[in-house]
């Protein structure tokens, strides 16, 4: 059986004996064992990061950028095997895994711009013979704690900018699918990254809490569920660290009466059921405006949902794969039961789905609910499975209020032909990322990604300009040259210009 080790100081680092199971969700069998860190492995990761970071911070930014350039080439050359490895532990289709790697790779491409991105500011002659300038210096050692659902993209959102800025990084990936994160670190070494700058430490809550408490860690980036995001944010703050923590979601799509219904229905199918709904930007609530729109939408969705084919990642015709674990599958099944008990109408029922030849796999068929109410649990809770709920709104204001008043505020979309409606919606909706006829409005690498409300804790988002701010700290220098310095002490508050 495969055995997945930690990756410390540029090489595989065996653990102290505590192991976790890694499943192949397609077959339901244990596919590998993963080492889970104890204090000795944590100390080793921190020691290697500490030893390597000062020289890396002193390496000029162009050389750091060249490592990222080679890394991008290596990722491209290894796309297919990385994607297959990912699908084997995550369950999603290989095409979907390629997209996961691609979106992370784009952040590494963005980080190649580090000589330009991390430039400071300079004011020549801020006062008589006085110059003022600011430097963006790395924070030191950063930690990334990542979820199972994007085992390449989300680690790269974090470590690519962090490392380009001159930091060392400890990645604590999800213990559900830990192989790809290790491969990503190996490829960084192959690209020329000095050992110790990127370490991978496997583990669960204990490892996370030990990292959060460790005085050597300066910054923490977290992506996962909201209760854990809130915990990590509070713990990081308690230990005096900067933190950005991203949580769960319940993304709405508002369908206006003038929308192109065929286009909207196709978009909802891809965004609702792709990756078995295990995406933080998945659409999980469709909000048609008006009864007539709702009837047309449900009529367009029903045959499409019925036609969806779950399957193993090895089957090229599969639309989506199994859920990540048996617990995840049972949780989704429980929520669907709850929805039925609450009185929502289950228009397409995927509960009985069985994958022939893969009876032990963690499959769940696509479900479609209609007549969902905002008081129901299936509306309030993030389902994170192949389930789309239709909640009928009487008018635009009610639809806007639904998306705005939900506790989560990650992504939202509106489908309309009206520029007025789209513009008003984008301006007023209380959600961080908005799509106009775009169901999954995930910003590209050079913009920042981040939700609002209980989808995010902290004030700086992932990748894009915010990431450079998060992974650096600003130092501001005020310099005066002797020729302008007068005689004697000055006791009043220094003021450069008096008008
Ligand atoms: P999770 O919260 O269970 O785990 C995330 C990480 O935290 C993992 O590395 C895990 O080992 C660790 N962890 C788990 N429990 C912990 C605890 N009690 N204390 C400390 N650390 C703990 O999330 P998941 O199931 O891996 O991922 C799915 C969730 O992530 C969904 O809620 C999804 O919406 C969210 N997500 C959000 C975004 C975003 O950008 N907002 C992106 C992707 C996923």
Boltz pocket constraint, residues with backbone or C-beta under 6 A from the ligand:
constraints:
  - pocket:
      binder: B
      contacts: [[A, 145], [A, 146], [A, 147], [A, 148], [A, 149], [A, 150], [A, 172], [A, 173], [A, 174], [A, 175], [A, 203], [A, 204], [A, 205], [A, 206], [A, 208], [A, 209], [A, 223], [A, 224], [A, 225], [A, 226], [A, 228], [A, 229], [A, 231], [A, 246], [A, 247], [A, 248], [A, 249], [A, 279], [A, 280], [A, 382], [A, 384], [A, 410], [A, 451], [A, 455]]
      max_distance: 6.0
